[in-house]
Amino acid sequence: MKWHKLESDETLDELIKRSHHAPQLIFKHSSRCSMSSVALNRIQPGRQGLDYYIVDVISKRKLSDHIEERFEVIHQSPQLLVIYGGRSIFDASHFGITADVIENQLNLLEEV
């Protein structure tokens, strides 16, 4: 699993374009929150072949707010969003973020 840093609106736009061909995952991470580190560790190593993006909600607050507005998902940290077809099809926060939850969501997409 390789994490791409999500640090600009341009990168977010690219992610959205790619989501029309394959699911994209965004992890909203707070370096000040130990729960965020726990959640991040719970989803690794993750499914191979997917694009994983991480945004630091402290240093990139404006971008984090843009993600909230763009995908109409109330901000939480930690938070995981699965983006597909240009929209958020799933989000989870805190203890709801697990590798199994992600895998289940991706399996549902494959069934469609």
Order of alpha helices (4+ residues) and beta strands (2+ residues): beta-alpha-beta-alpha-beta-alpha-beta-beta-alpha
